[in-house]
Amino acid sequence: MTRTGALIDALSRWIDASSANRDRDLATRSRGRIAKVAEETGEVITALIGALGHNRS
């Protein structure tokens, strides 16, 4: 496993062990993660558009 893969695995286990996620089933945890990644992706795209100056009205 690469160093990046090991870090992602460790982070995933840390998130799963948190009190907010401990009792949730796998499907619920997965949906939450997918939604969070989508949200953060949108914020990155918004920042990129702003940085490139493509948001002129």
C-alpha positions as CSV (number, residue, x, y, z in Angstrom):
1,M,0.0,0.0,0.0
2,T,1.3,3.5,-0.8
3,R,1.8,6.1,1.9
4,T,-1.2,8.0,0.6
5,G,-3.3,4.9,0.7
6,A,-2.2,4.1,4.2
7,L,-3.1,7.7,5.3
8,I,-6.5,7.5,3.7
9,D,-7.1,4.1,5.4
10,A,-6.1,5.5,8.8
11,L,-8.3,8.6,8.3
12,S,-11.2,6.4,7.3
13,R,-10.8,4.2,10.4
14,W,-10.5,7.3,12.6
15,I,-13.8,8.7,11.1
16,D,-15.6,5.4,11.6
17,A,-14.5,5.3,15.3
18,S,-15.9,8.7,16.1
19,S,-18.9,8.8,18.4
20,A,-21.0,10.4,15.6
21,N,-20.4,7.4,13.3
22,R,-19.8,4.4,15.5
23,D,-23.4,3.2,15.5
24,R,-24.2,4.1,11.9
25,D,-24.4,1.4,9.3
26,L,-22.0,1.2,6.4
27,A,-24.5,2.6,3.8
28,T,-25.2,5.6,6.0
29,R,-21.5,6.4,6.6
30,S,-20.8,6.0,2.8
31,R,-23.6,8.4,1.8
32,G,-22.4,10.9,4.3
33,R,-18.9,10.7,3.0
34,I,-20.0,11.0,-0.7
35,A,-22.1,14.0,0.2
36,K,-19.2,15.7,2.0
37,V,-16.8,15.0,-0.9
38,A,-19.4,16.5,-3.4
39,E,-19.9,19.6,-1.1
40,E,-16.1,20.2,-0.9
41,T,-15.7,19.7,-4.6
42,G,-18.3,22.4,-5.3
43,E,-16.4,24.7,-3.0
44,V,-13.1,24.0,-4.8
45,I,-14.7,24.7,-8.1
46,T,-16.2,27.9,-6.9
47,A,-12.8,29.0,-5.6
48,L,-11.1,28.1,-8.9
49,I,-13.7,30.1,-10.9
50,G,-13.1,33.1,-8.6
51,A,-9.4,32.8,-8.9
52,L,-9.5,32.6,-12.7
53,G,-11.8,35.5,-12.9
54,H,-14.5,33.6,-14.7
55,N,-17.3,34.8,-12.4
56,R,-17.8,38.2,-13.9
57,S,-21.4,39.3,-14.0
